[in-house]
Amino acid sequence: MKKIYLTIIIGFMTLTSYSQVIADKQLNNFVEYLKTKNVSEEEINKMVSGLVENPDLYNNLWKNFIDQALKSDSTKWKFLQDLNVQFKTFQATDNQPSALGLTYDFNFDYAKFSEKDNHRNSHSFGLTAKGNVAFNKNLNPTDFLETKVDYRWSQFFGGVLKSKDDTSVFTRLNRLEDKLVLIKDMQSKEAIELWDNFSNDLILSNQYYYSLAPKFALESNQDFSKTQFTPGLTVDLSAKAWKKNSTLSYFNVLDYPFAVLRRLTGTDKEFTIYGSTIPTVQLGFDYVIPSNDTIRKNLTGNLDPFPRFKFETSFRTFIVRIKKENIFFNANYRYYQELNAPETVTKSNLAIHSYFVMALQSTTGFYVSYANGKLPFDAKSDEVYSIGFNYKFN
Amino acid sequence: MQQLSTNFDDSGDLKINDLTFYNALGSSDLRRQQATIIADQLDNIFRVGRGAKYESDIDRTKAIDSMVSILTDESKLVKDLASNVDDSYNFWEESK
C-alpha cells in the first residue's frame, strides 16, 4: 500500500511534466555505491526497504512536487499554499506495529477587515479540512477527519495606547529604532536600555479578541464507515498582554515553569511571564447528526441527533535560545462531550473524548512529541510518540 | 511582542514558524486566528503607535489579509513579512 502512495506522488510529478525523479536517481546512486562497497544484495534490499518505510522519503517527494508545481504555474497550484501535508510514522504504545501515514490540514478563508473608533471588526468565510490518514487504516491511532465551512464575525479591542504628543513620539521612536538596528546582542545593557526607552514611547496595552462562527461540518473516519454532520456555533476568545509585567500576563499560569527555565538559562535577564502566549480558547456547541455509525446504532438502537460541547486550546512558548537554535514548547488540547448522553453510550466511554498533544520543537525542524487520548470515532485511547523533522512544503 | 529573540541582522532569516505565536500542533483554524490577532496588533503598532499610513492603493483588509497570508505560511521568512509591510504602509518620515 505504501508503494502505491509513493507511486501516486511520483505519478503527480510525471503528470505535471516533472520526469526527473530526483529521489529515484538518488536511490539508484545509493544502491550503486553500496554495490561498489561489496554490500550483499540482501543487505541492500533491507536498507532500501527501510527507506521506503521512512516518512522523510515521502516528505521530500511531496515537497519537490509542490516546489515544481508552484514554479510551473503558481496561479493554478496556489491552493497548495493553503494545504499543509506532513508524512509521519504513527506509533501507538499497545504493541501495534508502527503505521506510515500523513497529516493534512487545509485552511482557506476570505476576510474583510474594518475599524471603528474603539474596536476593529472582521467578517470571513472559511473552508477547513484536517485529519490523519494511515496507509494501513487499521493502524491509524487518530482516525478522525473533519471538513467544514463557516462564517466568522470577530472583534478586536486594545493593543496600543494613542500618545498625546504623536509627532514627537513617532520621531523619537524612529531615532531609537536607528540605534537598535545596530545592536548585536539584544540582552546587552545598552539594548535593554534602548528597549526600555522604546517601550516608554510605544505604549502597548492588553489586546482582546472574540469571534462567533456558525459552521457546518462533516466528521468521519478515514474510510468513511462512520460519518456525521455537525452544524453548530463556535466561539473563540483570546487576550494578549503585550506590555511587559502587565497584570494580565500573571494569569498566564501555563508559562510559569518556562519563565523559570528562561531565567535559569539566562535567556531572560529577569523572571518574565509572557503575556503574549496566553492561550486562545475555542468553544463549540454542535448539533450532531449521525449518518453512518453502526456502533452507536447498536448501543442506542437509533441514529438520533444529539447536542455536543467542544473545547480546544493551544499553547506555545519560548524556552531557550542555544546559539542560533530556538527551542519552543507546544501543546494542544481538544475535548468533546455529548450532552445528556444515553447511559449505554456513557458506559461504553463514547460520551467524552479528549486528546492532548505536546512537543518540543527546534528552529531546524527537529521535534519530539507525545499524544494521549482519543478523538470522536477512535475506539480506544492511545498514547502516540513521534520524533522527526518538520518540512516546509512551498 | 515576545515573538523573537534575535537581533535585526538575524531576525530577517527567521522562519514564521520560529515566531512564538506559531503553534504547529493546533488546528489551522486556531493558528489562523492567532495570526490574525498578531496582524491586527502589528497594524495597531504601525499606525497608532508609529504614525504610519496605508499606501494609496491599500486599505485595512488588504494590509491585514496579506500579513495573515504570510503569518500562516511556515515556509515564509520574517523578511518576507517585512517586505510585505513595506508595500502596505508608508511609515513616519519615510519618503514616498
Interface residues (C-beta under 8 A of the other chain):
Chain A: Q81 N84 D105 F106 N107 D109 A111 K112 F113 S114 E115 R120 S122 G126 T128 K130 S154 F156 G159 V160 L161 K162 S163 D166 T167 F170 T171 L173 N174 L180 V181 I183 K184 D185 M186 L202 I203 L204 Q207 Y209 S211 D236 S238 K240 W242 T267 Y274 G275 S276 T277 T280 Q282 E312 S314 F315 R316 T317 F318 R321 K324 N326 F328 N330 A331 N332 V357 M358 A359 Q361 T363 S369 N390 K392 F393 N394
Chain B: M1 Q2 Q3 S5 T6 N7 F8 D9 D10 L14 K15 N17 D18 T20 F21 Y22 N23 A24 L25 G26 S27 S28 D29 L30 R31 R32 Q33 Q34 T36 I37 D40 Q41 N44 I45 V48 G49 R50 G51 R60 T61 I64 D65 V68 T72 D73 E74 S75 W92 E93
